[in-house]
Amino acid sequence: MDKSIRVTILEREYPLRVKEEEEARARAIAARVEERMQTIRRRLPAEPDLTIAVMAAMAIADDLHATRSIEGAAHETAIAEIDGLIESISSVVS
């Protein structure tokens, strides 16, 4: 069932419709966005909210990209290790 919630980012309220089971996740994401934007605002208090929002979006996207790169490298390493184990097992069984 959908639920209406409100989150506040840079002193503005935003209404969201979320599934009940996703409410905590939506609030946590909004809190993370708020935290990132407030960090930027403290460093650059004269910048307009739109500039702060764009800079926060870029920073969050960079975090996501870095995380995916790390996960991709870990996945490739795991595949290589599995291939090595399969080769070792095959040579013992043969």
C-alpha positions as CSV (number, residue, x, y, z in Angstrom):
1,M,0.0,0.0,0.0
2,D,1.3,3.5,-0.8
3,K,1.8,6.0,1.9
4,S,2.3,9.8,1.7
5,I,5.3,11.1,3.6
6,R,7.1,14.4,3.7
7,V,10.9,14.9,3.8
8,T,12.8,18.2,4.3
9,I,15.8,19.1,2.3
10,L,17.4,22.6,2.7
11,E,14.4,23.8,4.7
12,R,11.9,22.8,1.9
13,E,9.4,20.1,2.4
14,Y,8.9,17.6,-0.4
15,P,5.9,15.2,-0.5
16,L,6.6,11.6,-1.5
17,R,4.5,8.6,-2.2
18,V,6.2,5.4,-1.1
19,K,5.2,1.9,-0.4
20,E,4.9,1.4,3.4
21,E,7.8,-1.1,3.5
22,E,10.0,1.5,1.7
23,E,9.3,4.4,4.0
24,A,12.4,3.9,6.2
25,R,14.6,3.6,3.1
26,A,13.1,6.8,1.5
27,R,13.7,8.7,4.7
28,A,17.3,7.5,5.0
29,I,18.0,8.5,1.4
30,A,16.4,11.9,2.0
31,A,18.6,12.3,5.1
32,R,21.7,11.4,3.2
33,V,20.8,14.0,0.5
34,E,20.1,16.6,3.2
35,E,23.4,15.8,4.9
36,R,25.4,16.2,1.7
37,M,23.7,19.4,0.7
38,Q,24.2,20.9,4.2
39,T,27.9,20.0,4.0
40,I,28.2,21.9,0.7
41,R,26.2,24.8,1.9
42,R,28.5,25.2,4.9
43,R,31.5,25.4,2.6
44,L,29.8,27.6,0.1
45,P,27.1,29.7,1.9
46,A,26.7,32.3,-0.9
47,E,25.8,29.7,-3.5
48,P,22.1,29.4,-4.6
49,D,20.3,26.2,-3.6
50,L,20.2,25.0,-7.2
51,T,24.0,25.1,-7.4
52,I,24.2,23.3,-4.0
53,A,21.8,20.6,-5.3
54,V,23.8,20.1,-8.5
55,M,27.0,19.8,-6.6
56,A,25.4,17.3,-4.2
57,A,24.0,15.3,-7.1
58,M,27.5,15.2,-8.6
59,A,29.1,14.1,-5.3
60,I,26.5,11.4,-4.8
61,A,26.8,10.1,-8.4
62,D,30.6,10.0,-7.9
63,D,30.1,7.9,-4.7
64,L,27.9,5.5,-6.6
65,H,30.3,5.3,-9.5
66,A,33.2,4.5,-7.1
67,T,31.2,1.9,-5.3
68,R,30.2,0.2,-8.5
69,S,33.8,0.2,-9.7
70,I,35.0,-1.4,-6.4
71,E,32.2,-4.0,-6.7
72,G,33.0,-4.7,-10.3
73,A,36.7,-5.3,-9.5
74,A,35.7,-7.6,-6.6
75,H,33.3,-9.5,-8.9
76,E,36.1,-10.0,-11.5
77,T,38.5,-11.2,-8.8
78,A,35.9,-13.7,-7.5
79,I,35.3,-15.0,-11.0
80,A,39.0,-15.5,-11.6
81,E,39.4,-17.3,-8.3
82,I,36.4,-19.6,-9.1
83,D,37.8,-20.3,-12.5
84,G,41.1,-21.2,-10.8
85,L,39.4,-23.5,-8.4
86,I,37.4,-25.2,-11.2
87,E,40.7,-25.8,-13.1
88,S,42.4,-27.2,-10.0
89,I,39.5,-29.5,-9.3
90,S,39.3,-30.6,-12.9
91,S,43.0,-31.5,-12.9
92,V,42.6,-33.6,-9.7
93,V,39.5,-35.3,-10.9
94,S,40.9,-36.2,-14.4
